[in-house]
Amino acid sequence: EKAVSRHHQRFSSTMDNMNAMLKIRPSAEEVAEKGVAELEDLLQMYDKSDDDSDEDNGFGEENIDVIPLMPSTTATKTQEHKSTAEEAMLKKKDNRKAKRTGLFHKDENQPWEISFTKTLLFSTIDQALQNSCQQTAEQYQQVRLMVQDIAAKIGRVRDESDQMDPLHPNEDKTFEETAKLQQQLLTITEQLEKTQGKLQLLGQVKASLFQLENDYNLKVGKLQRVEEGILKRLQRTKTLKTRAERVRYAEGSHRFWAFAKLDYTLNITDLNSQYLKNKLQKMFVFFKKKKKNTTYTYICIYIYVYVVFGKTKNRENSDEAKELGTELAQNESFSNSLKTFFEALKRMSDVQQLIVKEYEASIENMESDLLRVRHEMSKVRQSTFSSIYELHKYIELADSLDLGQRRVSVANATEIERERRHHATKIQRQLTALQSQIRDMKMRSYNSRLDEMMDLDVIMSDPKSKSFFSVFCQSFSQTLIDVDLFHRQMNDNDNNNNNNNNNNNNNNGNATDPLQHFYGIGNVLHTIDTKPSLSLDAKVEKTVRFLRVLRNAIDFEQNYELLHSMATVAEERQQHQQLFAHTQMLQHLSPSPTDFKVKIEHLTLIVLFVARKLTCHFNTQLDIEQTDIALVPRLAEMRCRDIFTAVLQDRKLFSTTPHSVVEVLHVCM
């Protein structure tokens, strides 16, 4: 699963490893800059390697356009036929090359069919068998030459003995020499037979190993293709499951909001419908009916009233009744459509839950299939190892082979684990190098944005946290905007009153009355009680002073970042002091809106930052979990009102002048 998710590639041969190393090798200019070698020598080496690769591929100039000349003039048709055949062969070769390159690029991000075990196991044994066969063949040739020499010596001794007289004194010595040579020949012949038997045994082992390798590649390759297919489907299914879960979380979050809004709208519609029904009933029922106490006088009065007033108001009552009936019918159809949508929304959530469960069931089935396939692969590997060990019982390869210091035996299972540890160490080193490069590339700004995205992901995945975040941002921003508008209107009224002293009372009352019904004024500042009772103007002035501090913090942070990016290290301290003096001067000026460079819309940066950190705080999360979802908006409004309560009660919020949004955050938290 990790190999497929990270697009891990397993190379199957030495040529693939060399090609991969050539791809990641540094350029000749980079090596020459470090002073390792000269540039000309490196360029010659790089060009030579490229030329050799072209020659090895068989696309050199010597292999193209080789057409024999026909001496006969009558064989032009045959020559044309052969030339077309050569062109067809070249085209076929080019197509095969393009197909090979296309397949390589196609499978670039896919695991290879041949596993890593094959390269460690069969390639080593094949090389060892080849070396053993070569050494045994050389030994066989040496012994055979020795047999031929001894046979030649025996022939010469026999010829000499045949030419001697029977009574020659050296005849006994010749007989003894012949017996020694025959004994040597017998010994060497036995050694020759053993060497020949060893060659036959090595040939049998080689044939058995070749057949075993073919069976292993066939079985394991088939299982690996099945494994790769399962892994691809498993990865795709997990991606779809993750997407379905995100859709379910988002739908659940929106569903809570929709349920609350639909419930409120349905209640309002029912109340309106009940009001219309009562109005219709009152319109047509003027007097209560009595069963036995109705007198003649009461009937006369009723007839008189109906005759006098009924004619004039009958038409008006009928039109109003029609309007009320139409509105009542519209309310009923609207409520029915809302109930239908409500039921459809519930069914949608159930369907999304079923989709996620189906993905989970399919993932469990694929994981069980994957375990079964891997178990089959392990059984094939174990049987292959046991077969190799059986082959080792017939011949001892370790005594006659030079396998180096790293491989004690060609079929040692611990060597495979050692190779895996070696590759794991290599990957760990690469990860360490990447981490050092990340530190050198100044990724702090990207990390801050990453923290923001992680916090927002946590907030949006929970309906309660999402509700708290949205309501807090809305309440905080609306209060700041309403206070700013009220303060601007107060300043405009003061200016107009200075110019027009006669209309002082009328202008002041007409301008401030509508603004007092705004959310930030009527629902926040009016509801906050202070021990020394403050007027609305005093509350607004204190809140505007708090706004000035927030604006100065944003102004200071933006100007400091700009100057910090443009200035040198030597000028940074002096500019920092100038900017600090500028901020101190802004705090002692009058609260006129024209003195601020930062607009009221820029305060949303502080609002979003404070809302995000406050929602993700541990204590706030506990409060949100313990609160019912219908009361979470109320909790957010209370947290927003606590901030303005601290501002109006003259608490010492800032020990020093805040120079960034983060310092403002610590106060609000």
N, C-alpha and C positions, 0 to 999 in steps of 0.2 A: 504493500500500500504506500509506504514512504517512497519506494523507488519510483513508482508510477507518478505520485504527486510531485516529486522533485525532478521528474524527467531524467532519471538516472540511466546511463548507458553502460552495458557490459560488453566489452570488446572480446572478440572471439579468436583473434590471431595476433601474431607479432606485427604484421604489416599495419593493422588498424591502430595498434599502440604507437607505432612510428609515425603514422599519418597524424594522429592526435597530437603527438609531441611536436611535429613540424608546424602544426597550426598555431600552437601557443608559444613557439620559440620567439625570442625578441628579434627585432630587425637588426640589420648590420650596422646602421647608424647608431642605434642605442648602445650596442656593444662597443663600438669604436669610441663613443663619447666617454665611456667608463675607463678607457685606456687598457682594455684587455688585449686587443689585437688591432692591427691596422685595417683601415677600411678597404683597401684594394685586395688584400688577402681574403677578407671575409666575403667580398663580392664575388671573387673567383670561386670560393667554396660554395656559395649559394647558387651561382650559375651552374657549376658542375653538378651539383645534386639535382637541379632541375633537368639538365640534359640527360643525366643517367636515368632519371625516372621516365623521360620520354622514350629513351632507347629501350628500356625494359618493357614498356607498354607495347612495343612493336609498331610504333608510328613514325619511325625514322625515315630518312630519305632513301635508305638502301632497300627498304621493304615495299616501296611504292613504284608502280609503273615498271615492273619486271615482266616483259613480254618477249618470248623467244622469236627470233627472226626465222621466217620460212623461206628457204632458198627457191622453192618452186613458185612460179607465177600463177599457176593454176589453183593454188591453195589460198586465195584471198578470202573466200567465204569462210574457210576454216579459221583463218586468222581473225576475221571480224567476229566470228562466233566466240573464239577464245578471249578476245579483247572485251567483248560484252560480258563474258563469264567472269573475267578478272574484275571488271567494274562492279558487277553484282556482288562478288565476294567482298570487295572493299566497302560497298554500301552496307552489306550485311554486318561487317565488322564494326563499322561506325554506328550502326543501329544498336548492336550489342553493347558497345561502349556507352552510348547515350542511355540505354536502358539500365545499365549497371549504375551509372551516376544518378539517374532518376530515382532508382530504388534506394540508393544511399541517402539522397536528400529526402526521400519520402519517409524513411525510417529513422531520420536523424533524432527525433524526439521520442523514439520508442525503444523498449528493451530488445536486445538481440535474442535470437532463438537459442544459440549455443550458450550454455551456462558457463560460469567461471570455473566450475569443477572440471570440465573437460580440458581446459587449457593447462590446468595443474596436473591432471592425472594421466590422460592418454598421451599427450604430447611428450611428457617426460619419459614414460615407458617406451614409446616408439623410438625416441632418440637413444635410450639405453639399449634397446634391442638391436638397433642398427650398429651401435658401437660394438656390442658383444659379437654380432655376426661378423663384422669386419675383423675384429681381433681373432676370432676363432678361425676365419678363413685364412688369415695370414699365418697363424700357427699350423694350420693344415698344410699349407704350401711349404713351410719350413720342414715339417716332418716328412713330407713327401719327397723333398729334395734329399733329405738325409737317407731315406730308404733307397732312393736311386743311387746315391753315392756308395752305400754299403753293398748294394747288389753289384755295382760295378767292381768294387774291390774284391768281392767274393769270386766274381768271374775271372778277374786277373789272377788271383791266387790259384784257382783251379787250373787255369791254363799253364801256370808255371809248374804246378805239381804234376800235370800230365806230361810235361816235357822232361821232367827229372827221371833219373834212373831209380829203380826200386830200392837200390842199396845206397842212395844218396844220404849223407848225414843230416841234411836240412829238411828231410821229409817229415820228421816228427814235428819240427817247429812249424812247418807249413800246415800240418794237420791241426795243430793247436790254434794257430792264427785263424784258420778257416772256422774252427768251432767257436772261437770268440766272436768272429764277425757274424756268424749265424745266430749266436745268442743276442748280440746287439740288434740284429735285424728283427728277431722275434720280439724283443722289447719295444723297439720303435714301431713295429707293425701294430702291436697292441695299443700303443699311444695313438697311432694313426686311426685305428678303429674307434677309439674313444673320442678323438677329435671329430671324426666323421659322424659319430652318434650324437655328439653335442651340437653339430651343425644341423642335423635332422631335427633334434629336439627344439633348437632355437627356431627353425622354420615352422615347426608345428605350433610353438608358442606364439610366433608372429601371426600365423594364420588365425589361430584361436583369438588372439587379441584384436585382430582386424575385424573378425566377425562380432566379437563382443562390443567393440566400439561402434560398429554399425547398428547393432541392436540397441545399445545405450542411446545413441543419437536419435534413433527412430522413436523409441519410447519416450525419452525425456523431451525431445523436441515437440512431440505431439502433446504431451502434458503441459509443456511450457506455453504452447500456443493457446491451449485451453485456459491456462492460468492468466495469460495476458488478456484474453477476451473477458474473463471474469473480472479482472482488475479494472479494465476499461469501463465495463458496465457498472462495476461497484463505484468507481470514482464518479461516473456520470449520475448514478442514482443518489450518491451522497450529496452531490452538488444540487440536484433537484430537491432533495429533502431539506437541505439548508435553506434553499430559496423558498420552499413551501413553509418552513417554520418562520422565516422572516415575514412572509405574507400573512401567516396566522397571527404572529405577534402584532403586526401593524393593523390587521383587521380587528383583532381583539381590542387594541387601544382605541381605534376609531369607533368600534362597536359600543364601548362604554360611553363615549361622548354622544354617539347617536342615540343610544338608549335614554340617556338623561334628557337630551333635547326633545326626543319624541315623547317621552313621558310628560314633560312640561307642556309641550304643545297640545297633547291630547287633553290634559287637564284644563288648559285654557279654553280649548274648543268645547269641551263638555260644559264648562261653566257658562260660556256664551250661549250655547244651545239651551241650557236650562233657563237662562235669563229671558231668551226669546219666547220659550214656551210659557213662562209665567206672564209675560207681557201680553201674549195672545189670549190667555185665559182671562186676564183682567179686562181686556178690551171687550169681550163678548158677554161677560157676566157682570151686570151692573148692580143687581140686587140679589140678596139671598132669598131662596125659596122657602116658604113656610108651608107646613102641611095643613094645620087646622086653624090658625089664628089670622088668616087673610080676611080682611073686611072689605066692605064695599068702598069705603073711603080710600083705602090703600090702592085699590084697583083704579079708581078714578084719577088719583094723583099720578099713578104710573102711566095711564093713557094720556093724560095731559102733557106730561114731560116728554113722552115719546113722540107725540104729535108736534110739539113746539120745537124741540131740539133735535129730534131724530132725523128730520128731513135735511137739516143743514150739515150734520156731522156724519151722516151715513156714508156719503161718498168719500170723505176723508178717512174714515175708519176702514173702509174697504180697501183703499189704495195702500194704506199703511199695513194692513193685514197681509195683503199680497206681498209687499216688500219683506215683511217679517218672515212669511212662509218661504219665500225664495231664499232668504239668507239662512234660515234654519235648514233647508234642504242642502244648500251648499256646505254648511258646517257638517252635516251628517255624511255627505260624500267625501269631504276632506278627511274626516276622522276615519272613515272606512278605508280610504287609500293609505292613510298613515298606519293603520293596523295591518293592512296587507304588506306594506313595506317592512313593518316591524317583524312580522312572521318570516318574510323572505330573508331578512338580515340574520335571524336566528338559524334558518336553514343553511345559509351561506357559511356561517361559522361551523356548523356540524359537518358540512361537506369538506371544508378545509381540514378539519380534524381527521376525517376519514382518509383524505389524501395523504396526510403525514403518516398515519398508521399503516397505510398500504406501502409507502416507501420504506418504513421501518421493517415491515415483514419481508419485503423483497431483499433488503440489505441483509437480514438474518439468513435468508435462504442462500444468497450468494456467498456469504461468509462461511456457511457450512460447506457449500460446494468447493470453496477455495481451500478449506482445511482438508477436505477429502482428496483433492488433487495434489496438494502438497504432501499428504501422507503417502499417496501412490508414488510420487517422485522420490521420497525418502526410501521407500521400499525398493525402488529400482536402483538407487544408489547403493543401498546396503547389499543387494544381490550382486551388483557389479564389483563392489569391494571384495565380497567373499569369493567371487570367481577369480579375481586377480590374485588373491592370497592362495587359491588352489593352484594357479599357474606358477606361483613362486615356490611351491613345494617341489616341483619337478626340477627346477634349476635355481641355483644361487647366483643371482645377478650382482649382488653387492660385492662379491669377492673379486670379480673380473672387470668391474666398471668404475670409472672415475667420475662420480657424480658431483664432486665438489663438497664443500664443508656445510652447505645449507641443507642439502637433502641426504639424509642417511639412507633412506630407502625410497624407491621410486613409487611405492604405493602406501606411504605412511600417511595416515589420516591427520596426524597432528600438523603436517606441513600445510594442509589446506587452511586450518585454523590460524596458523602463523601468517599465511598470506592475507587472510582477512583482517587480522590485527594490524598488519602492516598498512593495508589500505585505509583502515579506520584512523590510524595515526596520521596518515597523509591528509585525510579529509579534515581532521582536527587542526592540523597546521594551516591548512588553507582557510579555515574559518577564523583562526586567530589572526592571520594576515588581513582578512577582510575587515575584522573588527578594528584593527589598528588603522586601516585606511579610512574607515568611517570616522574615527576620532580625528584624523588629520584633515578631513574634508570639511570640518566645522558644520556638523549636522544639528546644531542646537536649535536653530529656527525650525527645521523640519520636525524635530522631536516635540517642540511646543505645539505645533499644529497636530501632530499625532496624538498628544494628550487630549487636545480639544476634541478630536474626532472620537477618541475612546470614551470620553465623558458623555458626548452627545449620543453615542451608540447605547450606553447604559441607560441614559434618560429616556430615549425614544423606545426602548424595548419594554419598558414598564408603563402601564397606563396611568398609574398613580403618580409616578415621577414626572411623566409627560404633562399631566394635568397641573401639578404643582409648578413646574417650570413655566408653562404657558401663562398661567394666571399671575404668577409673580412678575414676569416680564411685563405683562399688560398693565398691571396695577402700578408698578414702579414707574414705567415710562409715562403712563397717563397722568400720574400725579406730578411728575417733573414738568411735563408740558403744560398742564393746567396752571401750576404755580407760576411758570414763566409768563403765560398769557395774562394772568391776573396782575402780575407785577408790571408788565408793559402797559396794561390799561390804566393802572394807578398812576404811572408816570405821565401818560398822555392826559389824564384828567387833571393832574397838578399843573401841567403846562397850560391847558385850556383855562383853568381857573385863575391862573395868574394873568392871563390876557383878558378874560371876561369875568370880572368879579360879580356882576349882577346875576349870572346864571349858575352860581356855584352849587347851590343845593340841588337844582334839577339835573345838572350834568352828572354829578357824583352818584346820585341815586340810580339814574337810568343806566349808567355804564357798568356798575358793579353788581347790580342785582342778577342779571342773567348768568354771570360768571360764578356766582355763589352756588349755583345748582350743578356745576360740573363735578365729575367724580373726585378729582384731586382736592377740591375745596370742600364740597359738601359732605363727602363720605370719608375723607381722611383727616383733613386739618380740623374740621368742625367737631369730629368725634373724639379728638385727643384732648384729654383734660390735663391741665397743668396746675400745680399748687398755687403759684401766683397766677391768677386768671389773666390770660392774655387775650387781646383783641385779635381779630382776623388779620389786620394789617401787620401787627407785630409777629404773628405766626408766619405770614408770608415773607417778611423781611428776614427772619431767621432761616427759613428754607432757601431763600435766594442766596444768602451767605453760604449755605452748604453747597448750592449749585455752583457758586463762584469757585469754591475749593476744588470741586470735581473738574471744572473746566480748566483751571490752572494746572491740575495734574496731567490732564491730557495734553495741554499745550506744552508743558515742560517735557513730557516724554517724547512727543513728536519732534520738537526742536532739538532735543538732545540726541536722538537717533540720527537726525539729519547732519548735525555738526560732528557727531562721532564718526560718521562714515566719510566726511569730507576732510576733516582736520587731521593733522599729524599728531604723534604722541606728545611732542613738546608743547603744542598749542592747546592740547585737550584740557589741561587743568585751568588755564586762564579762561577759556570759553565756558567751562563748567561754573566758575565763579561768577562770570558775567550773567549767565543764565539764571543762577540762583538769586542774584541781586534783582534781576528783572522780575522773578516770581514774587520775591518779598515786596517789591514795589506795587505789584498788581493787587496784593492782598489789602493794602491800606487805601486803595482808591475807592471812590464812590461806587455804589452798585448800579451803575448805568450799563445797559446792555451793549452800548457801542464800544465799551472798553474790552470786551472779550473777543478774542480771535476765533474761539471754538464755538460752533453753533450748537443749538439745543439738540439737533439730530445726532451729533457726534457722541452724546452721552449714552446712546444705545450700546456703545462698546463696553462701558462700565456696567450697564444694566445686564447685558448678556453674560459678561464675565462673572458678575456677582451671582446671577441666577444659576449659572452652570455649576460653580463651585459650591454654592449653598445647597443645591439639590443633591449633589454627589457627596455631601458631608455625611459622616457616620451618624451623628445625632439626628440630623434631619431625616435620614433614611429610616431610622427607628421610629420617629414621629409619624412619618408617612405610612409605614407598615401598620402601625397601631391605629390609624385613623381610617374611618370608613371612606370609600371612594366618593360618596356624595358630599363629604365634608372636607375633602382635600382642597378645593378652591378657597374655602373659608380659612383653612390653615395658611395658605399662601398669602391671602390678604392680611392676616394677622402678623405674619413675618414682615411684610412690607410696612405695615403700620408701626411695628416696633422700631424700625429704622428712623422713621420721621418722629416718633415719640422721643427717641434719644436726642434728635436734633433740636426739638422744641424745648426740652428740659435742660438745655445748656450743659449737657454732659461733655466732658473733655474727650472728644472722639480721637483727635489727632494730637499725639505728643509732639510731633514735628510736622513740618509742612510736607504733605504727600507729593512725591515726584513721579509717581507711576500709578497705573491702574491696580497693580498688585498691592500697593500700600493701602489703597482705598478698600480693597477686598478684605484685608485683615480687620479693618474697623467694622465693616458690615457683617462679617462672620461672627 
